[in-house]
């Protein structure tokens, strides 16, 4: 059962980690606050993760080497998020998300509109 659990965990890791990398890259390309250089680095890391998966499927006899390479690659990919948070710490987006926008400072026009709708 240990070998079976190892294979299940390995397959989940190899399927979900590159998928996350690809989805994160897609999100990065939609955002404007990051440079194209950083977007390309993240995309290349996601593509490299898929190359490791294909390498694992092709070279099953040397699987242990590829497994550890994949773990190191995912660790480096996760470490790259440090660069993203240096560029944009996202604290303002997180605050708005977790407070459902209730703590947002309103402009004068929208504040007057709110007062008018309450008085009517």
Protein Blocks (a to p, Z undefined) as FASTA:
>chain_A
ZZmmmmmmmmmmmmmmmmmmmmmmmmmmmpmkbcfklmmmmmmmmmmmmmmmmmmmmmmm
lmmmmmmmmmmmmmmmmmmmmmmmmmmnolmmmmmmmnnommpccdfklmmmmmmmmmZZ
